[in-house]
Protein backbone atom coordinates (compact mmCIF):
# COMPACT_ATOMS: atom_id res chain seq x y z
CA UNK A 1 0.00 0.00 0.00
CA UNK A 2 1.22 3.51 -0.87
CA UNK A 3 0.48 6.78 0.92
CA UNK A 4 -1.75 7.70 -2.02
CA UNK A 5 -4.22 4.99 -1.00
CA UNK A 6 -4.62 6.38 2.55
CA UNK A 7 -6.98 9.10 1.27
CA UNK A 8 -4.81 11.97 2.43
CA UNK A 9 -5.68 15.52 1.41
CA UNK A 10 -3.47 17.13 -1.24
CA UNK A 11 -1.44 19.45 1.06
CA UNK A 12 -0.37 16.51 3.25
CA UNK A 13 0.15 14.20 0.29
CA UNK A 14 2.48 16.79 -1.23
CA UNK A 15 4.44 17.17 2.04
CA UNK A 16 4.82 13.40 2.40
CA UNK A 17 6.18 13.19 -1.15
CA UNK A 18 8.60 16.03 -0.47
CA UNK A 19 9.87 14.10 2.54
CA UNK A 20 10.58 11.18 0.21
CA UNK A 21 8.12 8.74 1.76
CA UNK A 22 6.25 6.39 -0.56
CA UNK A 23 5.27 3.34 1.46
CA UNK A 24 3.75 3.71 4.95
CA UNK A 25 5.15 1.61 7.79
CA UNK A 26 2.83 -1.03 9.33
CA UNK A 27 1.73 1.23 12.18
CA UNK A 28 1.08 4.11 9.77
CA UNK A 29 -0.93 1.85 7.49
CA UNK A 30 -3.10 0.65 10.36
CA UNK A 31 -3.36 3.78 12.53
CA UNK A 32 -3.98 6.53 9.98
CA UNK A 33 -7.34 5.21 8.66
CA UNK A 34 -8.58 4.51 12.22
CA UNK A 35 -7.68 8.01 13.43
CA UNK A 36 -9.31 9.57 10.36
CA UNK A 37 -12.47 7.65 11.32
CA UNK A 38 -12.33 9.55 14.65
CA UNK A 39 -11.69 6.43 16.75
CA UNK A 40 -9.52 6.16 19.87
CA UNK A 41 -6.33 4.12 19.55
CA UNK A 42 -4.28 1.97 21.93
CA UNK A 43 -1.02 1.55 20.04
CA UNK A 44 1.88 -0.68 21.04
CA UNK A 45 4.92 -0.08 18.87
CA UNK A 46 8.61 -0.07 19.64
CA UNK A 47 10.82 2.85 18.73
CA UNK A 48 11.73 3.31 15.08
CA UNK A 49 8.43 2.08 13.62
CA UNK A 50 7.21 5.46 12.32
CA UNK A 51 4.77 6.07 15.15
CA UNK A 52 5.07 9.89 15.13
CA UNK A 53 3.89 10.15 11.52
CA UNK A 54 1.14 7.64 12.33
CA UNK A 55 -0.57 10.22 14.55
CA UNK A 56 0.79 13.51 13.16
CA UNK A 57 -0.49 13.01 9.61
CA UNK A 58 -4.13 12.21 10.50
CA UNK A 59 -4.24 14.95 13.18
CA UNK A 60 -3.15 17.49 10.58
CA UNK A 61 -5.79 16.21 8.18
CA UNK A 62 -8.62 16.31 10.73
CA UNK A 63 -7.72 19.82 11.87
CA UNK A 64 -7.40 20.97 8.25
CA UNK A 65 -10.89 19.70 7.48
CA UNK A 66 -12.35 21.31 10.61
CA UNK A 67 -10.39 24.59 10.73
CA UNK A 68 -13.22 26.66 9.25
CA UNK A 69 -15.29 26.07 12.40
CA UNK A 70 -13.24 28.53 14.49
CA UNK A 71 -12.93 32.22 13.68
CA UNK A 72 -10.62 34.82 15.20
CA UNK A 73 -7.69 33.84 17.42
CA UNK A 74 -6.52 30.25 17.06
CA UNK A 75 -7.22 27.92 19.98
CA UNK A 76 -5.34 24.76 20.87
CA UNK A 77 -7.25 21.89 19.28
CA UNK A 78 -4.68 19.11 19.59
CA UNK A 79 -2.38 18.31 22.52
CA UNK A 80 0.54 15.87 22.36
CA UNK A 81 2.17 15.06 25.71
CA UNK A 82 5.56 13.38 25.64
CA UNK A 83 8.13 12.67 28.39
CA UNK A 84 11.34 14.33 27.18
CA UNK A 85 12.41 17.62 25.67
CA UNK A 86 14.28 15.91 22.84
CA UNK A 87 11.24 13.87 21.85
CA UNK A 88 8.99 16.95 22.03
CA UNK A 89 11.31 18.80 19.64
CA UNK A 90 11.38 15.79 17.33
CA UNK A 91 7.57 15.61 17.22
CA UNK A 92 7.39 19.35 16.55
CA UNK A 93 9.72 18.91 13.58
CA UNK A 94 7.45 16.16 12.22
CA UNK A 95 4.36 18.37 12.47
CA UNK A 96 6.25 21.15 10.69
CA UNK A 97 7.31 18.79 7.91
CA UNK A 98 3.95 17.10 7.25
CA UNK A 99 1.89 20.24 7.86
CA UNK A 100 3.96 22.76 5.87
CA UNK A 101 1.18 23.23 3.29
CA UNK A 102 -1.82 23.14 5.65
CA UNK A 103 -1.52 26.55 7.27
CA UNK A 104 -1.75 24.97 10.73
CA UNK A 105 0.57 26.20 13.47
CA UNK A 106 2.16 24.43 16.42
CA UNK A 107 4.29 25.18 19.45
CA UNK A 108 6.68 23.00 21.44
CA UNK A 109 7.00 23.71 25.17
CA UNK A 110 9.40 22.08 27.63
CA UNK A 111 11.27 22.94 30.79
CA UNK A 112 14.91 23.78 31.35
CA UNK A 113 14.78 26.98 29.27
CA UNK A 114 13.21 30.42 29.59
CA UNK A 115 9.49 30.30 28.99
CA UNK A 116 9.24 33.71 27.24
CA UNK A 117 9.71 32.48 23.65
CA UNK A 118 7.18 29.72 24.34
CA UNK A 119 4.58 32.00 25.95
CA UNK A 120 4.96 34.57 23.14
CA UNK A 121 4.01 31.91 20.61
CA UNK A 122 1.09 30.74 22.75
CA UNK A 123 -0.23 34.29 23.03
CA UNK A 124 -0.44 34.58 19.23
CA UNK A 125 -2.60 31.44 19.10
CA UNK A 126 -1.75 27.96 17.83
CA UNK A 127 -3.57 24.86 16.60
CA UNK A 128 -1.31 22.12 17.96
CA UNK A 129 0.64 21.99 21.23
CA UNK A 130 3.47 19.51 21.90
CA UNK A 131 4.53 19.55 25.54
CA UNK A 132 6.37 17.84 28.36
CA UNK A 133 4.23 17.40 31.50
CA UNK A 134 6.05 19.72 33.91
CA UNK A 135 6.19 22.82 31.72
CA UNK A 136 2.63 22.21 30.49
CA UNK A 137 1.21 22.19 34.03
CA UNK A 138 3.29 25.25 34.91
CA UNK A 139 1.93 27.28 31.97
CA UNK A 140 -1.59 26.02 32.65
CA UNK A 141 -1.34 27.39 36.20
CA UNK A 142 -0.11 30.71 34.77
CA UNK A 143 -3.15 30.81 32.43
CA UNK A 144 -1.05 30.71 29.26
CA UNK A 145 -2.54 27.36 28.19
CA UNK A 146 -6.24 26.61 27.92
CA UNK A 147 -7.29 23.05 27.07
CA UNK A 148 -11.04 23.66 26.74
CA UNK A 149 -11.02 23.31 22.94
CA UNK A 150 -8.96 20.13 22.65
CA UNK A 151 -10.33 17.72 20.04
CA UNK A 152 -7.40 15.34 19.77
CA UNK A 153 -5.20 14.24 22.67
CA UNK A 154 -2.06 12.12 22.25
CA UNK A 155 -0.15 10.49 25.10
CA UNK A 156 3.15 9.36 23.61
CA UNK A 157 5.77 7.07 25.20
CA UNK A 158 3.43 6.24 28.09
CA UNK A 159 5.76 3.62 29.55
CA UNK A 160 8.55 6.18 29.77
CA UNK A 161 6.13 8.54 31.53
CA UNK A 162 5.70 5.83 34.14
CA UNK A 163 9.46 5.26 34.45
CA UNK A 164 10.11 8.98 34.94
CA UNK A 165 7.39 9.44 37.54
CA UNK A 166 5.10 11.61 35.42
CA UNK A 167 1.91 9.59 35.84
CA UNK A 168 0.51 11.93 38.52
CA UNK A 169 1.15 14.90 36.21
CA UNK A 170 -0.57 13.07 33.35
CA UNK A 171 -3.67 12.50 35.47
CA UNK A 172 -3.75 16.22 36.36
CA UNK A 173 -3.57 17.14 32.67
CA UNK A 174 -6.28 14.67 31.65
CA UNK A 175 -8.60 16.11 34.31
CA UNK A 176 -8.49 19.46 32.46
CA UNK A 177 -9.36 18.00 29.03
CA UNK A 178 -12.87 18.04 27.54
CA UNK A 179 -14.74 14.79 28.13
CA UNK A 180 -15.70 14.65 24.47
CA UNK A 181 -12.44 14.20 22.60
CA UNK A 182 -10.47 11.69 20.52
CA UNK A 183 -7.57 10.12 22.42
CA UNK A 184 -4.53 8.34 21.02
CA UNK A 185 -2.37 6.34 23.43
CA UNK A 186 1.05 5.00 22.40
CA UNK A 187 3.52 2.93 24.40
CA UNK A 188 6.44 0.66 23.51
CA UNK A 189 5.51 -1.76 26.30
CA UNK A 190 2.24 -2.57 28.04
CA UNK A 191 2.80 -3.38 31.74
CA UNK A 192 -0.32 -3.54 33.97
CA UNK A 193 0.08 0.07 35.16
CA UNK A 194 0.06 1.32 31.57
CA UNK A 195 -3.01 -0.72 30.65
CA UNK A 196 -4.81 0.70 33.69
CA UNK A 197 -3.88 4.24 32.60
CA UNK A 198 -5.04 3.55 29.03
CA UNK A 199 -8.41 2.31 30.27
CA UNK A 200 -8.91 5.58 32.15
CA UNK A 201 -8.20 7.66 29.04
CA UNK A 202 -9.65 5.77 26.07
CA UNK A 203 -13.21 5.05 24.92
CA UNK A 204 -13.71 1.81 22.99
CA UNK A 205 -10.22 2.01 21.49
CA UNK A 206 -8.90 0.14 18.48
CA UNK A 207 -5.83 -1.84 19.60
CA UNK A 208 -2.84 -1.82 17.28
CA UNK A 209 0.09 -4.01 18.23
CA UNK A 210 2.72 -3.73 15.54
CA UNK A 211 5.90 -5.05 17.07
CA UNK A 212 5.84 -7.17 20.24
CA UNK A 213 8.17 -5.71 22.85
CA UNK A 214 10.47 -8.75 22.81
CA UNK A 215 11.23 -8.57 19.09
CA UNK A 216 14.24 -6.66 17.82
CA UNK A 217 14.48 -5.09 14.41
CA UNK A 218 15.57 -7.80 12.01
CA UNK A 219 17.76 -5.46 9.97
CA UNK A 220 20.06 -4.88 12.98
CA UNK A 221 23.18 -7.03 13.34
CA UNK A 222 23.89 -7.75 17.00
CA UNK A 223 27.05 -8.92 18.76
CA UNK A 224 28.48 -9.03 22.26
CA UNK A 225 32.02 -8.65 23.61
CA UNK A 226 33.00 -10.18 26.95
CA UNK A 227 35.33 -7.70 28.61
CA UNK A 228 36.35 -6.60 32.09
CA UNK A 229 34.86 -3.38 33.43
CA UNK A 230 38.25 -1.65 33.50
CA UNK A 231 38.89 -2.40 29.81
CA UNK A 232 35.56 -1.20 28.37
CA UNK A 233 36.88 2.26 27.46
CA UNK A 234 39.91 0.75 25.71
CA UNK A 235 37.71 -1.68 23.77
CA UNK A 236 35.37 1.11 22.68
CA UNK A 237 38.30 3.18 21.41
CA UNK A 238 39.78 0.10 19.69
CA UNK A 239 36.54 -0.52 17.76
CA UNK A 240 35.94 3.14 16.90
CA UNK A 241 39.50 3.46 15.63
CA UNK A 242 39.56 0.30 13.52
CA UNK A 243 36.00 0.05 12.19
CA UNK A 244 34.46 2.21 9.46
CA UNK A 245 31.91 3.84 11.75
CA UNK A 246 30.22 6.99 10.54
CA UNK A 247 28.11 7.65 13.65
CA UNK A 248 27.87 5.85 16.97
CA UNK A 249 25.46 6.22 19.89
CA UNK A 250 26.98 4.92 23.14
CA UNK A 251 24.67 4.08 26.06
CA UNK A 252 25.86 4.23 29.65
CA UNK A 253 23.89 3.52 32.82
CA UNK A 254 24.69 6.77 34.65
CA UNK A 255 25.43 10.43 33.91
CA UNK A 256 28.81 10.10 35.63
CA UNK A 257 29.65 7.12 33.44
CA UNK A 258 28.65 9.04 30.32
CA UNK A 259 30.93 11.93 31.28
CA UNK A 260 33.86 9.58 31.90
CA UNK A 261 33.46 7.77 28.57
CA UNK A 262 33.15 11.05 26.66
CA UNK A 263 36.27 12.48 28.31
CA UNK A 264 38.26 9.33 27.53
CA UNK A 265 37.25 9.47 23.86
CA UNK A 266 37.96 13.18 23.45
CA UNK A 267 41.33 12.75 25.21
CA UNK A 268 41.99 9.98 22.66
CA UNK A 269 41.22 12.38 19.78
CA UNK A 270 37.80 10.89 18.97
CA UNK A 271 35.08 13.44 18.18
CA UNK A 272 32.52 12.87 20.96
CA UNK A 273 29.88 14.73 22.96
CA UNK A 274 27.64 13.75 25.86
CA UNK A 275 23.90 14.14 26.42
CA UNK A 276 22.07 13.51 29.70
CA UNK A 277 19.67 15.22 32.09
CA UNK A 278 22.55 16.91 33.92
CA UNK A 279 23.33 19.05 30.88
CA UNK A 280 21.50 22.27 30.09
CA UNK A 281 18.85 22.19 27.38
CA UNK A 282 21.00 24.32 25.06
CA UNK A 283 23.99 22.02 25.53
CA UNK A 284 21.87 18.94 24.87
CA UNK A 285 20.30 20.38 21.74
CA UNK A 286 23.67 21.56 20.44
CA UNK A 287 25.20 18.11 20.97
CA UNK A 288 22.23 16.46 19.26
CA UNK A 289 22.40 18.82 16.27
CA UNK A 290 26.15 18.26 15.90
CA UNK A 291 25.59 14.51 15.97
CA UNK A 292 22.77 14.63 13.41
CA UNK A 293 24.89 16.73 11.04
CA UNK A 294 27.83 14.29 11.50
CA UNK A 295 30.06 17.02 12.95
CA UNK A 296 30.36 14.73 15.97
CA UNK A 297 31.10 11.06 15.40
CA UNK A 298 30.11 9.71 18.83
CA UNK A 299 27.26 10.69 21.13
CA UNK A 300 27.41 9.26 24.65
CA UNK A 301 24.00 9.18 26.33
CA UNK A 302 21.88 7.83 29.14
CA UNK A 303 18.58 6.11 28.32
CA UNK A 304 16.21 8.93 29.27
CA UNK A 305 18.14 11.54 27.30
CA UNK A 306 18.38 9.35 24.20
CA UNK A 307 14.69 8.44 24.00
CA UNK A 308 13.95 11.33 21.64
CA UNK A 309 16.89 10.78 19.31
CA UNK A 310 15.62 9.98 15.83
CA UNK A 311 18.43 9.68 13.30
CA UNK A 312 17.62 7.83 10.11
CA UNK A 313 21.17 6.75 9.26
CA UNK A 314 22.77 5.86 12.57
CA UNK A 315 25.31 3.13 11.83
CA UNK A 316 26.19 1.82 15.31
CA UNK A 317 24.70 1.57 18.78
CA UNK A 318 26.96 0.53 21.67
CA UNK A 319 25.64 -0.88 24.92
CA UNK A 320 28.65 0.23 26.92
CA UNK A 321 26.68 -0.83 30.01
CA UNK A 322 24.25 -3.74 29.60
CA UNK A 323 20.79 -2.57 30.76
CA UNK A 324 19.24 -4.43 33.69
CA UNK A 325 15.78 -4.16 32.09
CA UNK A 326 15.62 -6.35 28.95
CA UNK A 327 13.08 -4.12 27.17
CA UNK A 328 15.53 -1.22 27.44
CA UNK A 329 17.94 -3.18 25.24
CA UNK A 330 15.29 -3.36 22.52
CA UNK A 331 14.66 0.39 22.72
CA UNK A 332 18.38 1.15 22.63
CA UNK A 333 19.27 -0.89 19.57
CA UNK A 334 16.12 0.39 17.87
CA UNK A 335 17.90 3.74 17.54
CA UNK A 336 19.68 2.18 14.54
CA UNK A 337 18.09 0.16 11.74
CA UNK A 338 15.37 2.78 11.35
CA UNK A 339 13.13 3.12 8.30
CA UNK A 340 14.10 -0.39 7.22
CA UNK A 341 17.81 0.44 7.00
CA UNK A 342 20.54 -1.75 8.44
CA UNK A 343 22.52 -1.09 11.57
CA UNK A 344 24.91 -2.68 14.05
CA UNK A 345 24.40 -3.03 17.82
CA UNK A 346 27.42 -4.01 19.92
CA UNK A 347 27.29 -4.79 23.64
CA UNK A 348 30.10 -4.88 26.21
CA UNK A 349 29.43 -7.45 28.91
CA UNK A 350 31.37 -7.58 32.16
CA UNK A 351 31.09 -10.28 34.84
CA UNK A 352 28.31 -8.61 36.84
CA UNK A 353 26.22 -8.00 33.71
CA UNK A 354 26.04 -11.57 32.45
CA UNK A 355 22.74 -12.20 34.21
CA UNK A 356 21.31 -9.13 32.43
CA UNK A 357 22.49 -10.51 29.10
CA UNK A 358 20.78 -13.84 29.76
CA UNK A 359 17.51 -12.01 30.47
CA UNK A 360 17.84 -10.09 27.19
CA UNK A 361 18.45 -13.27 25.19
CA UNK A 362 15.45 -14.88 26.85
CA UNK A 363 13.28 -11.90 25.93
CA UNK A 364 14.30 -11.45 22.29
CA UNK A 365 14.61 -15.21 21.68
CA UNK A 366 17.78 -14.68 19.66
CA UNK A 367 21.23 -15.95 20.54
CA UNK A 368 23.49 -12.90 20.24
CA UNK A 369 26.82 -13.81 18.54
CA UNK A 370 29.96 -13.42 20.65
CA UNK A 371 33.04 -11.64 19.24
CA UNK A 372 35.99 -13.60 20.61
CA UNK A 373 38.83 -11.96 18.72
CA UNK A 374 39.68 -8.68 20.41
CA UNK A 375 42.64 -7.54 22.56
CA UNK A 376 40.66 -7.30 25.82
CA UNK A 377 38.76 -10.57 25.77
CA UNK A 378 37.91 -12.52 28.90
CA UNK A 379 36.56 -16.03 29.16
CA UNK A 380 32.74 -15.88 29.33
CA UNK A 381 32.74 -19.05 31.41
CA UNK A 382 35.30 -17.80 33.94
CA UNK A 383 34.30 -17.51 37.57
CA UNK A 384 34.58 -14.38 39.64
CA UNK A 385 35.59 -16.29 42.78
CA UNK A 386 39.32 -16.56 42.07
CA UNK A 387 39.46 -12.77 41.50
CA UNK A 388 37.70 -12.15 44.79
CA UNK A 389 40.15 -14.50 46.54
CA UNK A 390 43.07 -12.67 44.95
CA UNK A 391 41.76 -9.29 46.07
CA UNK A 392 41.35 -10.64 49.62
CA UNK A 393 44.91 -11.95 49.60
CA UNK A 394 46.26 -8.58 48.45
CA UNK A 395 44.39 -6.84 51.23
CA UNK A 396 45.77 -9.18 53.91
CA UNK A 397 49.30 -8.74 52.59
CA UNK A 398 48.94 -4.97 53.00
CA UNK A 399 47.86 -5.45 56.60
CA UNK A 400 50.87 -7.60 57.36
CA UNK A 401 49.15 -10.97 57.76
CA UNK A 402 50.00 -14.05 55.76
CA UNK A 403 48.89 -14.40 52.12
CA UNK A 404 46.08 -16.84 52.88
CA UNK A 405 44.53 -15.26 55.88
CA UNK A 406 42.04 -18.05 56.50
CA UNK A 407 44.86 -20.53 57.18
CA UNK A 408 47.35 -18.31 59.01
CA UNK A 409 49.00 -19.62 62.18
CA UNK A 410 47.61 -16.73 64.19
CA UNK A 411 44.01 -17.57 63.38
CA UNK A 412 44.65 -21.30 63.80
CA UNK A 413 45.97 -20.70 67.30
CA UNK A 414 43.13 -18.29 68.01
CA UNK A 415 40.63 -20.94 66.98
CA UNK A 416 42.24 -23.43 69.34
CA UNK A 417 42.23 -20.99 72.23
CA UNK A 418 38.91 -19.19 71.73
CA UNK A 419 37.15 -20.92 68.85
CA UNK A 420 36.18 -24.19 70.60
CA UNK A 421 32.57 -25.19 69.82
CA UNK A 422 30.24 -25.40 72.80
CA UNK A 423 28.83 -28.79 73.81
CA UNK A 424 25.35 -29.02 72.33
CA UNK A 425 24.65 -32.60 73.49
CA UNK A 426 22.80 -31.62 76.63
CA UNK A 427 21.45 -34.32 78.93
CA UNK A 428 17.67 -34.38 79.07
CA UNK A 429 16.25 -33.98 82.58
Rosetta blueprint (number, residue, H / E / L):
1 X L
2 X E
3 X H
4 X H
5 X H
6 X H
7 X L
8 X L
9 X L
10 X H
11 X H
12 X H
13 X H
14 X H
15 X H
16 X H
17 X H
18 X H
19 X L
20 X L
21 X L
22 X L
23 X E
24 X L
25 X L
26 X H
27 X H
28 X H
29 X H
30 X H
31 X H
32 X H
33 X H
34 X H
35 X H
36 X H
37 X L
38 X L
39 X L
40 X L
41 X E
42 X E
43 X E
44 X E
45 X L
46 X L
47 X L
48 X L
49 X L
50 X L
51 X H
52 X H
53 X H
54 X H
55 X H
56 X H
57 X H
58 X H
59 X H
60 X H
61 X H
62 X H
63 X H
64 X H
65 X H
66 X H
67 X H
68 X H
69 X H
70 X L
71 X L
72 X L
73 X L
74 X L
75 X L
76 X L
77 X L
78 X E
79 X E
80 X E
81 X E
82 X L
83 X L
84 X L
85 X H
86 X H
87 X H
88 X H
89 X H
90 X H
91 X H
92 X H
93 X H
94 X H
95 X H
96 X H
97 X H
98 X H
99 X L
100 X L
101 X L
102 X L
103 X L
104 X L
105 X L
106 X E
107 X E
108 X E
109 X E
110 X L
111 X L
112 X L
113 X L
114 X L
115 X L
116 X H
117 X H
118 X H
119 X H
120 X H
121 X H
122 X H
123 X H
124 X H
125 X L
126 X L
127 X L
128 X E
129 X E
130 X E
131 X E
132 X L
133 X H
134 X H
135 X H
136 X H
137 X H
138 X H
139 X H
140 X H
141 X H
142 X L
143 X L
144 X L
145 X L
146 X L
147 X L
148 X L
149 X L
150 X L
151 X L
152 X E
153 X E
154 X E
155 X E
156 X L
157 X L
158 X H
159 X H
160 X H
161 X H
162 X H
163 X H
164 X L
165 X L
166 X L
167 X H
168 X H
169 X H
170 X H
171 X H
172 X H
173 X H
174 X H
175 X H
176 X L
177 X L
178 X L
179 X L
180 X L
181 X L
182 X E
183 X E
184 X E
185 X E
186 X E
187 X E
188 X L
189 X L
190 X L
191 X L
192 X H
193 X H
194 X H
195 X H
196 X H
197 X H
198 X H
199 X H
200 X H
201 X H
202 X L
203 X L
204 X L
205 X L
206 X E
207 X E
208 X E
209 X E
210 X L
211 X L
212 X L
213 X L
214 X L
215 X L
216 X L
217 X L
218 X L
219 X L
220 X E
221 X E
222 X E
223 X E
224 X E
225 X E
226 X E
227 X E
228 X L
229 X H
230 X H
231 X H
232 X H
233 X H
234 X H
235 X H
236 X H
237 X H
238 X H
239 X H
240 X H
241 X H
242 X H
243 X L
244 X L
245 X L
246 X L
247 X L
248 X E
249 X E
250 X E
251 X E
252 X L
253 X L
254 X L
255 X H
256 X H
257 X H
258 X H
259 X H
260 X H
261 X H
262 X H
263 X H
264 X H
265 X H
266 X H
267 X H
268 X L
269 X L
270 X L
271 X L
272 X E
273 X E
274 X E
275 X E
276 X L
277 X L
278 X L
279 X L
280 X L
281 X H
282 X H
283 X H
284 X H
285 X H
286 X H
287 X H
288 X H
289 X H
290 X H
291 X H
292 X H
293 X L
294 X L
295 X L
296 X L
297 X L
298 X E
299 X E
300 X E
301 X E
302 X L
303 X H
304 X H
305 X H
306 X H
307 X L
308 X L
309 X L
310 X L
311 X L
312 X L
313 X L
314 X L
315 X L
316 X E
317 X E
318 X E
319 X E
320 X L
321 X L
322 X L
323 X L
324 X L
325 X L
326 X H
327 X H
328 X H
329 X H
330 X H
331 X H
332 X H
333 X H
334 X L
335 X L
336 X L
337 X L
338 X H
339 X H
340 X H
341 X L
342 X L
343 X E
344 X E
345 X E
346 X E
347 X E
348 X E
349 X E
350 X L
351 X H
352 X H
353 X H
354 X H
355 X H
356 X H
357 X H
358 X H
359 X H
360 X H
361 X H
362 X H
363 X H
364 X H
365 X L
366 X L
367 X L
368 X L
369 X E
370 X E
371 X L
372 X L
373 X L
374 X L
375 X L
376 X L
377 X E
378 X L
379 X L
380 X L
381 X L
382 X L
383 X L
384 X L
385 X H
386 X H
387 X H
388 X H
389 X H
390 X H
391 X H
392 X H
393 X H
394 X H
395 X H
396 X H
397 X H
398 X H
399 X L
400 X L
401 X L
402 X L
403 X L
404 X L
405 X H
406 X H
407 X H
408 X L
409 X H
410 X H
411 X H
412 X H
413 X H
414 X H
415 X H
416 X H
417 X H
418 X H
419 X L
420 X L
421 X L
422 X L
423 X L
424 X L
425 X L
426 X L
427 X L
428 X L
429 X L
